[in-house]
Amino acid sequence: MVTRRFTVVLEAAEEGGFVVKCLELPVATQGETREEALKNIKEAIEGYLEVKAKLLHGKIRGERVEVVVEAPSALLA
């Protein structure tokens, strides 16, 4: 296991509660409270990554290389 960090956007929903979306992955969820929404997005991201790992197992060939880029601060604010 490795630890990864993801950026999420938490918004108050018009009908109440909160909607939370991950910027790096196609994952979104909601919750009645801020804490519940953040707990739900963590579980959703973990579930997404587990499924992705199973689908890619043994299919990735070649060298894995991590790259670091500079992004506009507006994307991370």
N, CA, C and O atoms as a GROMACS GRO file, in nm:
protein
  308
    1MET      N    1   0.084  -0.119   0.000
    1MET     CA    2   0.000   0.000   0.000
    1MET      C    3   0.088   0.125   0.000
    1MET      O    4   0.194   0.128   0.064
    2VAL      N    5   0.044   0.225  -0.072
    2VAL     CA    6   0.109   0.355  -0.071
    2VAL      C    7   0.005   0.460  -0.031
    2VAL      O    8  -0.115   0.441  -0.051
    3THR      N    9   0.053   0.568   0.024
    3THR     CA   10  -0.036   0.677   0.061
    3THR      C   11  -0.036   0.778  -0.052
    3THR      O   12   0.070   0.819  -0.099
    4ARG      N   13  -0.152   0.819  -0.096
    4ARG     CA   14  -0.166   0.919  -0.202
    4ARG      C   15  -0.253   1.032  -0.148
    4ARG      O   16  -0.339   1.010  -0.063
    5ARG      N   17  -0.230   1.149  -0.197
    5ARG     CA   18  -0.311   1.265  -0.160
    5ARG      C   19  -0.391   1.310  -0.282
    5ARG      O   20  -0.339   1.314  -0.393
    6PHE      N   21  -0.516   1.343  -0.259
    6PHE     CA   22  -0.603   1.393  -0.365
    6PHE      C   23  -0.669   1.521  -0.317
    6PHE      O   24  -0.690   1.541  -0.198
    7THR      N   25  -0.701   1.606  -0.411
    7THR     CA   26  -0.769   1.731  -0.380
    7THR      C   27  -0.918   1.713  -0.406
    7THR      O   28  -0.958   1.664  -0.512
    8VAL      N   29  -1.000   1.753  -0.309
    8VAL     CA   30  -1.144   1.746  -0.326
    8VAL      C   31  -1.204   1.885  -0.308
    8VAL      O   32  -1.149   1.970  -0.239
    9VAL      N   33  -1.319   1.905  -0.372
    9VAL     CA   34  -1.392   2.031  -0.358
    9VAL      C   35  -1.523   1.998  -0.286
    9VAL      O   36  -1.599   1.912  -0.327
   10LEU      N   37  -1.545   2.069  -0.178
   10LEU     CA   38  -1.662   2.049  -0.093
   10LEU      C   39  -1.755   2.169  -0.111
   10LEU      O   40  -1.714   2.283  -0.089
   11GLU      N   41  -1.879   2.143  -0.152
   11GLU     CA   42  -1.975   2.251  -0.176
   11GLU      C   43  -2.104   2.223  -0.099
   11GLU      O   44  -2.148   2.109  -0.089
   12ALA      N   45  -2.162   2.328  -0.047
   12ALA     CA   46  -2.294   2.314   0.015
   12ALA      C   47  -2.396   2.288  -0.095
   12ALA      O   48  -2.398   2.358  -0.197
   13ALA      N   49  -2.481   2.188  -0.075
   13ALA     CA   50  -2.584   2.154  -0.173
   13ALA      C   51  -2.707   2.241  -0.149
   13ALA      O   52  -2.740   2.274  -0.035
   14GLU      N   53  -2.775   2.278  -0.257
   14GLU     CA   54  -2.895   2.363  -0.246
   14GLU      C   55  -3.002   2.299  -0.159
   14GLU      O   56  -3.071   2.368  -0.083
   15GLU      N   57  -3.017   2.168  -0.169
   15GLU     CA   58  -3.120   2.097  -0.094
   15GLU      C   59  -3.075   2.060   0.047
   15GLU      O   60  -3.148   1.992   0.120
   16GLY      N   61  -2.956   2.104   0.084
   16GLY     CA   62  -2.901   2.071   0.215
   16GLY      C   63  -2.792   1.968   0.203
   16GLY      O   64  -2.785   1.895   0.105
   17GLY      N   65  -2.707   1.963   0.302
   17GLY     CA   66  -2.595   1.870   0.297
   17GLY      C   67  -2.482   1.924   0.212
   17GLY      O   68  -2.476   2.043   0.182
   18PHE      N   69  -2.392   1.834   0.171
   18PHE     CA   70  -2.274   1.873   0.097
   18PHE      C   71  -2.248   1.777  -0.018
   18PHE      O   72  -2.276   1.658  -0.009
   19VAL      N   73  -2.195   1.832  -0.127
   19VAL     CA   74  -2.148   1.754  -0.241
   19VAL      C   75  -1.997   1.769  -0.241
   19VAL      O   76  -1.945   1.878  -0.220
   20VAL      N   77  -1.926   1.659  -0.265
   20VAL     CA   78  -1.780   1.663  -0.268
   20VAL      C   79  -1.731   1.588  -0.391
   20VAL      O   80  -1.776   1.478  -0.421
   21LYS      N   81  -1.635   1.651  -0.463
   21LYS     CA   82  -1.582   1.595  -0.587
   21LYS      C   83  -1.431   1.591  -0.580
   21LYS      O   84  -1.368   1.683  -0.528
   22CYS      N   85  -1.373   1.484  -0.632
   22CYS     CA   86  -1.228   1.472  -0.641
   22CYS      C   87  -1.183   1.534  -0.773
   22CYS      O   88  -1.239   1.504  -0.878
   23LEU      N   89  -1.082   1.622  -0.767
   23LEU     CA   90  -1.035   1.690  -0.887
   23LEU      C   91  -0.952   1.598  -0.977
   23LEU      O   92  -0.953   1.615  -1.099
   24GLU      N   93  -0.881   1.503  -0.919
   24GLU     CA   94  -0.791   1.418  -0.998
   24GLU      C   95  -0.855   1.291  -1.051
   24GLU      O   96  -0.804   1.230  -1.144
   25LEU      N   97  -0.966   1.250  -0.993
   25LEU     CA   98  -1.031   1.124  -1.031
   25LEU      C   99  -1.179   1.149  -1.061
   25LEU      O  100  -1.236   1.247  -1.012
   26PRO      N  101  -1.241   1.062  -1.139
   26PRO     CA  102  -1.384   1.078  -1.167
   26PRO      C  103  -1.470   1.023  -1.053
   26PRO      O  104  -1.544   0.926  -1.070
   27VAL      N  105  -1.458   1.086  -0.937
   27VAL     CA  106  -1.525   1.039  -0.816
   27VAL      C  107  -1.596   1.156  -0.750
   27VAL      O  108  -1.538   1.264  -0.732
   28ALA      N  109  -1.721   1.136  -0.713
   28ALA     CA  110  -1.798   1.237  -0.641
   28ALA      C  111  -1.897   1.166  -0.549
   28ALA      O  112  -1.934   1.052  -0.573
   29THR      N  113  -1.937   1.235  -0.444
   29THR     CA  114  -2.035   1.179  -0.351
   29THR      C  115  -2.098   1.294  -0.272
   29THR      O  116  -2.077   1.410  -0.305
   30GLN      N  117  -2.173   1.261  -0.170
   30GLN     CA  118  -2.238   1.363  -0.089
   30GLN      C  119  -2.251   1.315   0.054
   30GLN      O  120  -2.220   1.200   0.086
   31GLY      N  121  -2.297   1.404   0.139
   31GLY     CA  122  -2.320   1.369   0.278
   31GLY      C  123  -2.407   1.476   0.344
   31GLY      O  124  -2.411   1.590   0.297
   32GLU      N  125  -2.474   1.440   0.450
   32GLU     CA  126  -2.559   1.534   0.522
   32GLU      C  127  -2.476   1.640   0.594
   32GLU      O  128  -2.519   1.755   0.606
   33THR      N  129  -2.358   1.601   0.642
   33THR     CA  130  -2.268   1.694   0.711
   33THR      C  131  -2.136   1.699   0.637
   33THR      O  132  -2.106   1.614   0.553
   34ARG      N  133  -2.057   1.800   0.669
   34ARG     CA  134  -1.924   1.814   0.609
   34ARG      C  135  -1.840   1.689   0.639
   34ARG      O  136  -1.774   1.634   0.550
   35GLU      N  137  -1.844   1.645   0.763
   35GLU     CA  138  -1.766   1.528   0.805
   35GLU      C  139  -1.811   1.402   0.731
   35GLU      O  140  -1.727   1.323   0.687
   36GLU      N  141  -1.942   1.384   0.717
   36GLU     CA  142  -1.993   1.267   0.646
   36GLU      C  143  -1.954   1.271   0.499
   36GLU      O  144  -1.916   1.168   0.442
   37ALA      N  145  -1.961   1.388   0.436
   37ALA     CA  146  -1.924   1.401   0.296
   37ALA      C  147  -1.776   1.367   0.276
   37ALA      O  148  -1.741   1.298   0.180
   38LEU      N  149  -1.690   1.416   0.365
   38LEU     CA  150  -1.547   1.386   0.354
   38LEU      C  151  -1.518   1.238   0.379
   38LEU      O  152  -1.430   1.180   0.315
   39LYS      N  153  -1.589   1.178   0.472
   39LYS     CA  154  -1.574   1.034   0.498
   39LYS      C  155  -1.618   0.956   0.374
   39LYS      O  156  -1.552   0.860   0.334
   40ASN      N  157  -1.729   0.997   0.314
   40ASN     CA  158  -1.781   0.928   0.195
   40ASN      C  159  -1.688   0.940   0.076
   40ASN      O  160  -1.671   0.844   0.001
   41ILE      N  161  -1.626   1.058   0.056
   41ILE     CA  162  -1.536   1.073  -0.059
   41ILE      C  163  -1.410   0.990  -0.039
   41ILE      O  164  -1.356   0.935  -0.135
   42LYS      N  165  -1.364   0.980   0.083
   42LYS     CA  166  -1.246   0.896   0.111
   42LYS      C  167  -1.278   0.750   0.075
   42LYS      O  168  -1.198   0.684   0.010
   43GLU      N  169  -1.393   0.702   0.117
   43GLU     CA  170  -1.434   0.565   0.086
   43GLU      C  171  -1.453   0.546  -0.065
   43GLU      O  172  -1.417   0.442  -0.120
   44ALA      N  173  -1.510   0.647  -0.131
   44ALA     CA  174  -1.533   0.638  -0.275
   44ALA      C  175  -1.400   0.635  -0.352
   44ALA      O  176  -1.386   0.559  -0.448
   45ILE      N  177  -1.304   0.716  -0.310
   45ILE     CA  178  -1.173   0.717  -0.375
   45ILE      C  179  -1.103   0.583  -0.354
   45ILE      O  180  -1.047   0.527  -0.447
   46GLU      N  181  -1.107   0.532  -0.231
   46GLU     CA  182  -1.045   0.402  -0.203
   46GLU      C  183  -1.108   0.292  -0.287
   46GLU      O  184  -1.037   0.207  -0.341
   47GLY      N  185  -1.240   0.293  -0.300
   47GLY     CA  186  -1.310   0.194  -0.381
   47GLY      C  187  -1.272   0.206  -0.528
   47GLY      O  188  -1.249   0.105  -0.594
   48TYR      N  189  -1.267   0.327  -0.578
   48TYR     CA  190  -1.227   0.350  -0.718
   48TYR      C  191  -1.087   0.296  -0.743
   48TYR      O  192  -1.064   0.228  -0.843
   49LEU      N  193  -0.994   0.326  -0.652
   49LEU     CA  194  -0.856   0.281  -0.671
   49LEU      C  195  -0.842   0.130  -0.661
   49LEU      O  196  -0.762   0.070  -0.733
   50GLU      N  197  -0.920   0.066  -0.574
   50GLU     CA  198  -0.918  -0.080  -0.565
   50GLU      C  199  -0.963  -0.144  -0.695
   50GLU      O  200  -0.899  -0.238  -0.743
   51VAL      N  201  -1.072  -0.094  -0.752
   51VAL     CA  202  -1.123  -0.148  -0.878
   51VAL      C  203  -1.023  -0.123  -0.990
   51VAL      O  204  -0.997  -0.212  -1.070
   52LYS      N  205  -0.967  -0.002  -0.996
   52LYS     CA  206  -0.869   0.033  -1.099
   52LYS      C  207  -0.747  -0.059  -1.089
   52LYS      O  208  -0.696  -0.105  -1.192
   53ALA      N  209  -0.700  -0.086  -0.968
   53ALA     CA  210  -0.584  -0.173  -0.948
   53ALA      C  211  -0.613  -0.314  -0.998
   53ALA      O  212  -0.527  -0.377  -1.060
   54LYS      N  213  -0.732  -0.365  -0.971
   54LYS     CA  214  -0.769  -0.499  -1.018
   54LYS      C  215  -0.776  -0.505  -1.170
   54LYS      O  216  -0.732  -0.603  -1.230
   55LEU      N  217  -0.830  -0.401  -1.232
   55LEU     CA  218  -0.843  -0.397  -1.377
   55LEU      C  219  -0.707  -0.387  -1.446
   55LEU      O  220  -0.687  -0.443  -1.554
   56LEU      N  221  -0.613  -0.316  -1.384
   56LEU     CA  222  -0.482  -0.295  -1.445
   56LEU      C  223  -0.379  -0.401  -1.408
   56LEU      O  224  -0.271  -0.406  -1.467
   57HIS      N  225  -0.410  -0.486  -1.310
   57HIS     CA  226  -0.315  -0.584  -1.262
   57HIS      C  227  -0.258  -0.667  -1.378
   57HIS      O  228  -0.332  -0.733  -1.451
   58GLY      N  229  -0.128  -0.661  -1.392
   58GLY     CA  230  -0.061  -0.739  -1.495
   58GLY      C  231  -0.069  -0.681  -1.635
   58GLY      O  232  -0.011  -0.738  -1.727
   59LYS      N  233  -0.137  -0.569  -1.654
   59LYS     CA  234  -0.153  -0.512  -1.787
   59LYS      C  235  -0.057  -0.397  -1.814
   59LYS      O  236  -0.039  -0.357  -1.929
   60ILE      N  237   0.005  -0.344  -1.710
   60ILE     CA  238   0.096  -0.231  -1.730
   60ILE      C  239   0.235  -0.284  -1.761
   60ILE      O  240   0.290  -0.365  -1.687
   61ARG      N  241   0.289  -0.236  -1.871
   61ARG     CA  242   0.424  -0.275  -1.912
   61ARG      C  243   0.509  -0.149  -1.916
   61ARG      O  244   0.457  -0.038  -1.924
   62GLY      N  245   0.637  -0.166  -1.911
   62GLY     CA  246   0.728  -0.054  -1.923
   62GLY      C  247   0.765   0.006  -1.789
   62GLY      O  248   0.728  -0.044  -1.683
   63GLU      N  249   0.838   0.113  -1.796
   63GLU     CA  250   0.892   0.180  -1.678
   63GLU      C  251   0.790   0.278  -1.621
   63GLU      O  252   0.730   0.356  -1.695
   64ARG      N  253   0.773   0.275  -1.492
   64ARG     CA  254   0.687   0.372  -1.426
   64ARG      C  255   0.772   0.490  -1.383
   64ARG      O  256   0.875   0.473  -1.317
   65VAL      N  257   0.730   0.608  -1.421
   65VAL     CA  258   0.804   0.729  -1.390
   65VAL      C  259   0.708   0.831  -1.332
   65VAL      O  260   0.600   0.854  -1.386
   66GLU      N  261   0.747   0.893  -1.222
   66GLU     CA  262   0.666   0.998  -1.161
   66GLU      C  263   0.716   1.132  -1.213
   66GLU      O  264   0.836   1.157  -1.215
   67VAL      N  265   0.625   1.217  -1.255
   67VAL     CA  266   0.661   1.350  -1.302
   67VAL      C  267   0.601   1.455  -1.209
   67VAL      O  268   0.495   1.434  -1.150
   68VAL      N  269   0.669   1.564  -1.196
   68VAL     CA  270   0.622   1.676  -1.114
   68VAL      C  271   0.606   1.795  -1.206
   68VAL      O  272   0.698   1.830  -1.279
   69VAL      N  273   0.490   1.859  -1.201
   69VAL     CA  274   0.463   1.976  -1.284
   69VAL      C  275   0.416   2.090  -1.196
   69VAL      O  276   0.369   2.070  -1.084
   70GLU      N  277   0.430   2.210  -1.247
   70GLU     CA  278   0.378   2.327  -1.177
   70GLU      C  279   0.240   2.358  -1.235
   70GLU      O  280   0.222   2.361  -1.356
   71ALA      N  281   0.145   2.380  -1.147
   71ALA     CA  282   0.008   2.408  -1.189
   71ALA      C  283  -0.032   2.546  -1.139
   71ALA      O  284   0.016   2.591  -1.035
   72PRO      N  285  -0.121   2.613  -1.211
   72PRO     CA  286  -0.170   2.742  -1.163
   72PRO      C  287  -0.233   2.728  -1.024
   72PRO      O  288  -0.306   2.633  -0.997
   73SER      N  289  -0.203   2.822  -0.937
   73SER     CA  290  -0.254   2.813  -0.800
   73SER      C  291  -0.405   2.815  -0.794
   73SER      O  292  -0.463   2.766  -0.698
   74ALA      N  293  -0.471   2.870  -0.894
   74ALA     CA  294  -0.617   2.874  -0.897
   74ALA      C  295  -0.676   2.733  -0.899
   74ALA      O  296  -0.788   2.712  -0.851
   75LEU      N  297  -0.603   2.637  -0.954
   75LEU     CA  298  -0.651   2.500  -0.957
   75LEU      C  299  -0.648   2.437  -0.820
   75LEU      O  300  -0.726   2.345  -0.792
   76LEU      N  301  -0.563   2.483  -0.734
   76LEU     CA  302  -0.547   2.423  -0.602
   76LEU      C  303  -0.611   2.504  -0.492
   76LEU      O  304  -0.611   2.461  -0.376
   77ALA      N  305  -0.664   2.618  -0.524
   77ALA     CA  306  -0.724   2.705  -0.421
   77ALA      C  307  -0.861   2.657  -0.383
   77ALA      O  308  -0.926   2.718  -0.298
   0.00000   0.00000   0.00000
